Amino acid sequence: MSTLEPKLAAAATTAVEKCASLKPTESCVIVTDHNRRPIADALFDAAQTVSDTVSLIQYPPGSQHGEEPPAFVARAMSDADVFFAPTTKSISHTRARGEACDAGARGATLPGITEDVFTTGLDADYQTISEHSRDIYEQVADANEIRITSPTGTDFRVTPGEREWYQDTGSIDTAGAFSNLPAGEVFVAPVTATGKYVVDGTMRPHGRVDPDSPLEFEVEDGTVSSISDDAIRNQVETAAEAVGDAAYNLAELGIGTNIGVNTLVGSVLLDEKAAGTVHVAIGDNAGIGGETNAPLHLDGIIQNPTVYADGKKVSLPSWDSVISLSVNRNLSIIQNQGESLRVQPQDESDNSESISATTATLRLDSPSFKLTGGSTYREESGWEQNDSRDRDCDCNRNCGYYSSIVRSV
């Protein structure tokens, strides 16, 4: 057995049991190609431990992201209760995937997934992803205009119109639910967009973009009018031979919410989920609330963006502003990135030996602050405690030692 096999099995179990919540009475289909077969096999084995009605379908890799899979694959997805699609080329934004979910199937696509990305990306804190996604959603969902700027020259405005913003949190436990795995983004198919965006993160076919040669795109009235990169321009022009101007459609605006992705690795599937990044896509968006069908969907990731919703700056999650802080009775000051954190129990005279430790996850958006209080924390700098916590004390009173998540308000 290779050292990677147990990690593949663990990641597949997370996808099947935690993300999809597959039940013994449900059917599951895995659709794949020969390039992604080890991941598909791991998902198949994990699903078989839960259900007896599991199938695996392999077909040749598509020629382009967004290309429709064969009809027999589309039927199998629609007929299943749960589907997983680890494929070389993405079928996330295809009619086949959309129609399967419309029919009540729930599932996840894993386009371009590698074994390293699968094992790394599925090792995620889905509650935290959900919290950050909800926070972003609440800031942008009612906005008439979203503006994005970046240090590399992005100045780009999108109009969502009446189209729905979606939260991709990795949870696919209800009929019709859909997610990309690994998860962590909030996205919309804009009605229109105008301006310039500069991709300095990751984009196919290049992987990680050369920082000295970022990719520039001009957009006018929802259509990409200029592409600086020859390889990407050739892909779009090839698609345009089949579908015309639909290939140039500004398809998607997404915001990454996964603070577990702390560096870009060159995989769009993973990198577009990185907290605090923005991605913009060209081509098809019929499967995510848009009206354009095209045989491609090309995401480009923008690093260090500033996002405004109707002129108000959006607070983005950031992996480098989150720390895990372990606190015991003898440790009151911890330094992190120049910030001073003082943690203090409500009753400093408490000498109970039953208290072992507390872990707090803190967003460092203010210079310094002091945690005080017991079962609910009070904060001096406009912070509040998340309602969910695990008590780590059996002294039967509010001693202030709890596991908690503190987030900015």
C-alpha positions in Angstrom: 0.0 0.0 0.0 1.4 3.4 -0.9 1.6 6.1 1.7 -1.0 8.1 -0.2 -3.7 5.5 -0.2 -4.8 6.0 3.4 -5.0 9.7 2.8 -7.1 9.2 -0.4 -9.4 6.9 1.6 -9.8 9.5 4.4 -10.5 12.3 1.9 -13.1 10.1 0.1 -14.8 9.2 3.3 -15.1 12.9 4.1 -16.7 13.6 0.7 -19.1 10.7 1.0 -20.1 10.8 4.6 -19.6 14.4 5.7 -20.2 16.4 2.6 -22.9 14.3 0.8 -24.3 12.4 3.9 -24.9 9.4 1.7 -27.5 7.0 3.2 -27.6 3.2 2.9 -30.9 3.4 0.9 -29.5 5.9 -1.7 -27.8 5.3 -5.0 -24.5 6.9 -5.9 -22.6 7.2 -9.2 -19.0 8.3 -9.7 -18.2 9.6 -13.2 -14.6 9.9 -14.2 -11.9 9.4 -16.8 -8.7 7.4 -16.8 -6.6 10.3 -15.6 -8.6 10.6 -12.3 -9.2 6.9 -11.7 -7.4 6.6 -8.4 -9.6 9.3 -6.9 -12.7 7.8 -8.4 -11.8 4.4 -7.0 -11.3 5.9 -3.5 -14.8 7.5 -3.7 -16.3 4.3 -5.0 -14.8 2.3 -2.1 -16.0 4.9 0.4 -19.5 4.9 -1.0 -19.7 1.1 -1.0 -19.1 1.1 2.7 -22.4 3.0 3.1 -24.6 1.8 0.2 -25.0 -1.3 -2.0 -26.1 0.8 -5.0 -22.9 2.3 -6.2 -21.6 2.5 -9.8 -18.6 3.9 -11.5 -18.6 5.2 -15.1 -15.4 6.0 -17.0 -15.4 7.9 -20.3 -12.7 9.6 -22.3 -11.5 13.0 -21.0 -13.3 16.0 -22.6 -11.4 18.4 -24.9 -12.4 21.6 -23.0 -13.7 22.7 -19.6 -17.4 23.1 -19.8 -17.9 20.5 -22.6 -21.0 18.3 -22.2 -20.3 14.7 -21.1 -21.8 11.8 -23.2 -25.5 11.4 -22.9 -25.2 8.1 -21.0 -23.2 9.9 -18.3 -25.8 12.7 -18.1 -28.6 10.1 -17.6 -26.7 8.3 -14.9 -26.1 11.5 -13.0 -29.8 12.4 -13.2 -30.9 8.9 -12.2 -28.7 8.8 -9.0 -29.4 10.2 -5.6 -25.8 11.3 -5.3 -23.0 11.8 -7.8 -19.3 12.7 -7.7 -17.4 13.8 -10.8 -13.6 13.7 -10.5 -12.8 14.5 -14.2 -9.9 16.0 -16.1 -12.1 18.6 -17.7 -14.8 20.4 -15.7 -18.5 19.5 -16.1 -19.5 21.9 -13.3 -21.1 24.4 -15.6 -22.7 21.9 -18.1 -26.4 21.3 -18.8 -25.9 17.7 -17.7 -24.8 18.7 -14.2 -27.6 21.3 -14.0 -30.3 18.9 -15.2 -29.1 16.3 -12.7 -29.6 18.7 -9.8 -32.9 19.9 -11.2 -34.0 16.2 -11.2 -33.2 16.0 -7.5 -29.7 14.5 -7.6 -27.1 16.1 -5.3 -23.5 16.0 -6.0 -20.0 17.4 -6.4 -17.7 18.0 -9.3 -13.9 17.8 -8.8 -12.5 19.2 -12.1 -8.8 18.7 -12.7 -8.4 17.2 -9.2 -5.1 15.8 -8.3 -4.4 13.3 -5.5 -2.5 16.0 -3.6 -5.2 18.6 -4.0 -7.9 15.9 -3.1 -6.1 14.9 0.2 -5.2 18.5 1.1 -8.4 20.2 0.1 -10.8 17.8 1.7 -9.1 18.2 5.0 -11.2 21.3 5.7 -13.1 23.0 8.5 -16.6 23.0 6.9 -18.2 25.0 9.7 -15.7 27.8 9.3 -16.1 27.8 5.5 -19.8 28.0 6.0 -19.5 30.9 8.4 -17.2 32.9 6.1 -19.4 32.2 3.1 -22.4 33.4 4.9 -20.6 36.5 6.0 -19.6 37.4 2.4 -23.1 36.5 1.1 -24.7 38.9 3.6 -22.4 41.7 2.4 -23.0 41.3 -1.3 -26.3 39.7 -1.9 -28.4 42.8 -2.1 -25.9 45.0 -3.9 -26.7 46.6 -7.2 -23.0 46.9 -8.2 -19.8 45.1 -7.2 -16.5 46.8 -7.9 -13.2 45.0 -7.7 -9.7 46.7 -7.7 -6.3 45.2 -7.2 -2.7 46.4 -7.0 -1.9 44.9 -10.4 -4.4 47.2 -12.2 -7.9 45.6 -11.8 -10.7 48.0 -11.9 -13.8 46.1 -12.7 -17.6 46.5 -12.1 -20.2 43.8 -12.3 -24.0 44.1 -12.1 -25.6 41.0 -10.6 -29.1 42.1 -11.4 -31.8 39.8 -10.1 -29.5 36.7 -10.4 -28.9 34.7 -7.3 -25.6 34.6 -5.4 -24.6 31.0 -4.4 -22.6 29.8 -1.4 -20.4 26.8 -2.1 -19.7 25.4 1.4 -19.1 21.7 0.6 -22.5 20.7 2.0 -24.5 18.6 -0.4 -26.9 16.9 1.9 -30.2 18.1 0.4 -31.9 17.1 -2.9 -30.6 19.2 -5.8 -27.6 20.5 -3.8 -24.3 21.1 -5.7 -20.8 21.9 -4.7 -17.3 22.0 -6.1 -14.9 20.0 -4.0 -12.7 21.3 -2.4 -15.2 24.0 -1.4 -15.3 27.6 -0.2 -16.6 30.4 -2.4 -19.5 32.8 -2.9 -20.3 33.4 -6.6 -22.8 34.9 -9.1 -23.4 34.9 -12.8 -23.5 38.7 -13.5 -26.1 40.2 -15.9 -23.3 42.5 -17.2 -19.8 43.8 -16.4 -17.4 46.4 -17.5 -13.8 47.3 -16.9 -10.4 45.6 -16.7 -9.3 42.7 -14.6 -5.8 41.4 -14.1 -5.2 37.7 -13.3 -2.0 37.3 -11.2 -2.9 34.1 -9.4 -3.8 30.9 -11.3 -5.5 30.3 -14.7 -5.6 27.5 -17.1 -3.7 26.5 -19.1 -0.8 28.2 -17.3 -1.3 27.1 -13.7 0.4 29.7 -11.5 0.7 32.9 -13.4 4.2 34.4 -13.8 4.1 37.4 -11.4 6.1 39.4 -13.9 3.5 38.7 -16.7 0.0 38.9 -15.3 -2.9 38.3 -17.7 -5.1 41.3 -18.7 -8.7 41.2 -19.8 -10.9 44.1 -21.0 -14.7 43.7 -20.6 -17.4 45.8 -22.2 -21.1 45.3 -21.5 -20.6 41.8 -20.3 -18.4 40.7 -23.1 -14.6 40.1 -23.0 -13.2 42.4 -25.7 -9.5 42.0 -25.2 -7.3 39.1 -23.9 -3.5 39.7 -23.5 -2.5 36.1 -23.4 -2.2 34.1 -26.7 -3.0 30.7 -25.3 -6.2 31.8 -23.6 -7.3 33.9 -26.5 -6.8 30.8 -28.8 -9.1 28.7 -26.5 -11.8 31.3 -26.6 -11.5 31.9 -30.4 -11.8 28.1 -30.9 -14.9 28.0 -28.8 -16.3 31.0 -30.7 -16.1 29.0 -33.9 -18.9 26.8 -32.5 -21.0 29.2 -30.4 -20.0 32.7 -31.6 -20.0 35.6 -29.1 -21.2 33.3 -26.2 -17.6 32.2 -25.8 -16.6 35.8 -24.8 -19.3 36.0 -22.1 -18.2 37.3 -18.7 -19.6 34.3 -16.9 -18.9 34.5 -13.2 -17.6 36.6 -10.3 -16.5 34.5 -7.2 -15.0 35.3 -3.8 -12.9 32.7 -2.0 -13.8 31.8 1.6 -11.6 28.8 2.5 -9.1 30.0 5.1 -7.5 26.6 5.0 -6.1 27.4 1.5 -3.1 29.4 2.6 -1.1 29.4 -0.7 -1.9 29.1 -4.4 -0.6 25.8 -5.8 -1.5 26.2 -9.5 -4.8 24.3 -9.4 -7.8 26.4 -10.3 -10.1 24.0 -8.4 -8.2 24.7 -5.1 -6.9 28.1 -5.6 -10.2 29.8 -6.5 -11.3 28.8 -3.0 -8.4 30.6 -1.3 -9.8 33.1 1.3 -9.5 36.7 0.3 -9.1 36.1 -3.5 -11.5 36.9 -6.3 -12.0 34.9 -9.5 -13.6 35.9 -12.7 -14.6 33.4 -15.4 -15.2 33.6 -19.2 -17.7 31.5 -21.1 -20.5 29.2 -19.9 -22.7 30.1 -16.9 -26.0 28.4 -17.6 -25.4 26.0 -14.7 -24.9 28.7 -12.2 -27.8 31.0 -12.8 -26.8 32.6 -16.1 -28.2 32.2 -19.6 -25.1 31.5 -21.7 -24.2 28.1 -23.0 -20.6 27.7 -24.2 -18.2 24.8 -24.4 -15.7 26.4 -22.0 -15.5 28.0 -18.5 -12.2 29.7 -17.8 -11.5 31.0 -14.3 -8.8 33.4 -13.5 -7.8 34.2 -9.9 -7.0 37.7 -8.7 -4.8 38.1 -5.6 -5.1 40.9 -3.0 -8.3 42.4 -4.3 -10.4 45.1 -2.7 -14.1 44.5 -3.1 -16.9 47.1 -2.8 -20.6 46.4 -2.6 -22.5 49.6 -3.7 -19.4 51.6 -2.7 -19.0 50.0 0.7 -15.8 48.0 1.3 -16.5 44.3 1.8 -14.7 42.6 4.7 -12.9 39.6 3.1 -11.7 36.5 5.0 -8.0 36.1 5.1 -6.0 33.0 6.0 -3.1 35.1 7.3 -5.3 37.0 9.8 -6.4 33.8 11.5 -4.4 32.0 14.2 -5.0 29.1 16.5 -4.4 30.3 20.1 -3.9 27.8 22.9 -4.5 29.3 26.3 -3.7 27.7 29.7 -3.9 29.1 33.2 -0.4 30.5 33.2 -0.4 32.1 29.7 -2.0 35.5 29.4 -0.1 37.3 26.7 0.6 35.9 23.2 2.3 37.8 20.4 1.3 37.2 16.8 2.2 39.4 13.8 2.8 42.3 16.2 -0.6 42.0 17.8 -1.0 41.7 21.6 -3.7 39.3 22.8 -4.6 39.2 26.4 -6.9 36.3 27.5 -8.3 36.4 31.0 -10.8 34.2 32.8 -13.8 35.7 34.4 -12.8 34.6 37.9 -9.1 35.0 38.2 -9.2 33.5 41.8 -10.5 30.2 40.5 -8.0 27.5 41.3 -9.9 24.5 40.0 -7.5 21.8 38.9 -10.2 20.3 36.5 -9.6 23.1 34.0 -7.2 21.8 31.3 -7.0 24.3 28.4 -8.9 26.5 26.0 -8.5 27.0 22.3 -9.8 30.2 20.7 -9.7 31.0 17.0 -9.3 34.8 16.6 -9.7 37.1 13.7 -7.0 39.9 14.1 -8.8 42.8 12.5 -8.2 45.2 15.4 -4.9 46.2 17.0 -5.3 44.5 20.4 -8.1 43.3 22.6 -8.9 41.4 25.8 -11.2 38.5 26.1 -13.2 38.6 29.3 -16.3 36.8 30.6 -17.5 33.3 31.1 -19.9 31.2 28.9 -20.3 34.2 26.6 -17.4 36.5 25.9 -17.6 40.3 26.1 -15.2 42.1 23.8 -13.7 45.6 24.0 -13.2 46.1 20.2 -16.5 45.3 18.6 -16.1 41.5 18.5 -18.5 38.8 19.5 -18.4 35.1 20.3 -19.9 32.7 17.8 -22.8 30.8 19.4 -21.2 27.4 19.0 -18.6 26.3 21.6 -17.4 23.2 23.3 -17.0 23.5 27.1 -13.6 22.3 28.3 -14.3 22.5 32.0 -16.2 20.5 34.6 -16.2 23.0 37.5 -19.9 23.6 36.9 -19.7 27.3 36.8 -18.8 30.2 34.4 -15.1 30.1 34.8 -14.4 31.5 31.4 -12.5 28.5 30.0 -14.2 27.4 26.8 -13.4 26.5 23.3 -14.8 29.3 21.1 -14.7 31.0 17.8 -14.5 34.8 17.9 -15.4 36.7 14.7 -15.6 40.4 13.8 -19.0 42.1 13.7 
